[in-house]
Amino acid sequence: MDLAVTSVHLDLGAGRRGTDMGPSAIYVAGLLPGLARLGHDVKRISHISVPRAEELESGDTCARYLPEVAAACRDLADRVERQVEDGLFPVVLGGDHSQAIGTISGLARALRRRGQKLGVVWVDAHTDMNTPDISPSGNIHGMPLAVLLGHGPRELVEIAGGEPALDVRNVVVIGARDVDSREAELVRRLGLRVYTMTEIDTRGLATCAQEAFERTTTGTAGVHLSFDMDGVDPDYAPGVGTPVAGGLTLREAHLVCEYAHLTQALLGVEVVEVNPTCDHENRTGKLASELVQSALGRLTLPTGRAVPP
């Protein structure tokens, strides 16, 4: 497969500095050689740099660094849209999760011109469904999924074009275990399908993941996997800014990515929120690299099946 790898050096959307170094940690962990061993050809490598917080005023306390985050997301959306048009598969490395506004808006715009919709599997400890009027922190990395569904600052929602990037019927969250109360109200009102860790523990991840990918690939051109490393338990991924105990195990994280590959409907993948300042010996950067490779075909035992058994 021909790939385009984009690094987004962004931490302005987060409450803790350091995710701007996440892409470098993933590269150091051997991502590019790993992709080459899988037979992929990286045709394009690009980087998006963002002004540092020390150079800026945070601005509106309800949506901190909004102009700068919006500019980065517009740039990323344009790049991803061009990559799709050029027949390249986008791999996006972050950076905080606010960048997904750009990644997914670019994908959605490219598909919309073909009369198609995008499905999204969102792996995260949080649902990222805050808006400026209900966010307890004002950090935009807690808002991207709400924005992509049409709720939030106009400067961000409009990046997708004339309509929201996503239809809530085509989106699934996996791994949630820390959701703000007013955020939960919006989740319920919109009918967003969320597989909490409680449901995963009760029913098993294999069942939940298979349902998630069936839902997001039904009536869509395919699915984008947006993987926040805090979806993984901090025992396995300590290098994140907002760790929450009780997350996905190492094997469960790989299972989600392997399912994504086995659908044969994956249209893009991004991994975000790697924070080297919180990590130990780049464990989280290494895991992020390995998860991208799992999503792109690195299986423990290749089966040739189009869907998981």
Beta strands, then each sheet from edge to edge (+ up, - down):
strand 1: 2-9
strand 2: 41-49
strand 3: 89-94
strand 4: 119-123
strand 5: 171-176
strand 6: 193-196
strand 7: 223-228
strand 8: 266-272
sheet 1: 2+ 1+ 3+ 8+ 7+ 4+ 5+ 6+
end
